[in-house]
Amino acid sequence: MSRIAAAFAKDAPALVAFVTAGDPTPDATPAILDALVAGGADVIELGMPFTDPMADGPAIQAANIRSLAAGTRTADILSIATGFRQRHPDVPLVLMGYANPMLRRGPDWFADAIAKAGVDGVICVDVPPEEDDALGPALRDAGIAPIRLATPTTDVARLPAVLDGASGFVYYVSVAGITGLQQAAQASIEEAVARLKGSTDLPIAVGFGVRTPEQAAAIARVADGVVVGSAIVEIVAQHGAAAAPHVTDYIRSLSGAIVNSRIPA
C-alpha cells in the first residue's frame, strides 16, 4: 500500500495540510513541516513557489513572494523534501504548484528528481488533463501519483477526462475562485462529494476556504479528507521562523475535530 493510500485508510478522514516551500526561508521550512506532522496532519502538501500563482489568493500569493525573495530554488525544494522523507518515512508528501517550475528541465528530469527525494504525488494546477501528455506519464512512470483537481464546474461530460490517469486522491476545489477567500455551502459540498464517489474509487479530499475546526468537521462527515492551506500560511506569515509551535497547535485543533466528526453523538 502506498503512503497516500495508507493515510486515507485510517479510521478518520485525512487532514491534508499545505505550506509553501521556502516561506519564510528554505531553512525555516523543515521545522514547519515537522510541526504539521506533530499536530496530526496525515498528508503534507508542499507548495512550489512561482511568480504567477494564478489559482491562489492573497495569503498564498504573499507566501510565494516571500519564498522567492528568500532565494528559494528547485534545488532547495528537493533538499527540503529529501530531509522530510528521512525524518518522516511514512507520511505522504505531495508537491503542489504550476507547470513552469515542473517542466522547465523536462518532465522526466522532474519526475526522477522528486522520486529520488521521496515525493509521493504532484498536483499541477495549470495543466488541464486533456493536455497532460508529458508530466502525467512521466510521473506515473516514476511511481508518483498525478493528483487531479475537480471543481464545481467539472460537469458529467468532463469528469472522465479529469479522472483518467489520476491516482492518490481527487482534490475537490469546493469553490469556483482562488484560495482562501470563501467557503462553499455544506450542501453543495455533500452533493459534489456524492457525485465524485459515484465515478471513482479514489479518496475525495475537499479544500478551499477551510479555516475552523467546525468547518473541517463538517466536511469530514462526508469526505475522505479535508485540505487546509491559507489559514496555515497566514500563521507562518504572522510568526515567521518562530511559527512551528503555533502551527502545531492549530493543526491539532483541526485534527481533533476531524477525528471526532465520525464519533456518534
Summary of the structure (lengths in Angstrom):
residues: 265
radius of gyration: 16.8
end to end distance: 32.3
largest distance: 53.0
contacts: 950
relative contact order: 0.18
helix: 47%
strand: 14%
